[in-house]
Amino acid sequence: MDFSEVLSYFLALICVVAGGLILWGNEAYIVPASGRSLRLPCSFLFWVLAVVFWAMAVVIEDDEENYN
């Protein structure tokens, strides 16, 4: 495991936690112009980022296995 792989897994974990905190937190995150909440879109964005970081880590891991 190299640094970039560990960093990608760490960022994926942070994004999952941040998405969960936003979705199930106490803040409303209301857009003043429309009155709509941004909880679900922001949580979804962080979870998509988590999937991207996880996929990056898996590709790095696969490249290391195929290279050796």
RAGIDA-V539524 format. One record per backbone hydrogen bond with DSSP energy under -1.0 kcal/mol. CO is the residue of the C=O (numbers start at 0). NH is the residue of the N-H. Records with the same first field share a line. If there is no record, write none. Layout:
CO: NH / NH
This chain:
1: 5
2: 6
3: 7
4: 8
5: 9
6: 10
7: 11
8: 12
9: 13
10: 14
11: 15
12: 16
13: 17
14: 18
15: 19
16: 20
17: 21
18: 22
19: 23
28: 37
30: 34
35: 30
37: 41
38: 42
39: 43
40: 44
41: 45
42: 46
43: 47
44: 48
45: 49
46: 50
47: 51
48: 52
49: 53
50: 54
51: 55
52: 56
53: 57
54: 58
55: 59
56: 60
57: 61
58: 62
59: 63
60: 64
61: 65
62: 66
63: 67
